[in-house]
Amino acid sequence: MHYASEMHFRAGKIILRYIKGTVDYGVKFEKCPSFRLHRFSDSDWVGSVDDMRSTYGH
């Protein structure tokens, strides 16, 4: 943000145009009676501010 250029401004405009064109899109969620969560991982990807690697060990 301190050194924004014309290229950044153009990229921002492209993103805003995309968002404007997709405001009618949506995500549909349906109830699934047979859903089972088998595994879950809560990795801490920003715990290390030096290299932003996972502090979980992977």
C-alpha positions in Angstrom: 0.0 0.0 0.0 3.0 2.3 0.5 4.2 1.9 -3.1 1.0 1.3 -5.1 1.5 1.7 -8.8 -0.7 1.9 -11.9 -0.4 -1.8 -12.2 -1.9 -2.3 -8.7 -4.7 0.0 -9.6 -5.5 -1.9 -12.8 -5.4 -5.2 -11.0 -7.8 -3.8 -8.4 -10.2 -2.7 -11.1 -10.2 -6.1 -12.7 -11.0 -7.7 -9.3 -13.8 -5.3 -8.7 -15.3 -5.8 -12.2 -15.2 -9.6 -11.5 -17.0 -9.2 -8.2 -19.6 -6.9 -9.8 -20.3 -9.5 -12.5 -20.7 -12.4 -10.0 -22.9 -10.8 -7.3 -25.8 -13.1 -8.3 -23.7 -16.2 -7.8 -24.1 -18.1 -4.6 -23.2 -21.2 -2.7 -25.9 -23.8 -2.0 -25.7 -25.8 1.2 -27.8 -28.9 1.6 -28.3 -31.1 4.6 -26.6 -34.5 4.2 -27.8 -37.1 6.6 -25.0 -39.6 5.9 -22.1 -37.1 6.3 -19.2 -38.3 8.5 -16.1 -36.3 9.2 -13.2 -38.8 9.2 -10.2 -36.5 9.8 -9.6 -33.0 10.8 -6.5 -30.9 10.9 -6.1 -27.4 12.4 -2.7 -26.3 11.1 -1.2 -23.1 12.4 0.2 -21.7 9.1 1.1 -18.3 10.4 2.5 -19.2 13.8 6.0 -18.6 12.5 6.3 -15.0 11.2 9.8 -15.6 9.8 8.9 -18.1 7.1 5.1 -18.6 7.4 5.6 -22.4 7.5 3.3 -24.7 9.4 4.3 -24.9 13.1 2.6 -28.3 13.2 5.7 -29.9 11.7 4.6 -30.5 8.1 
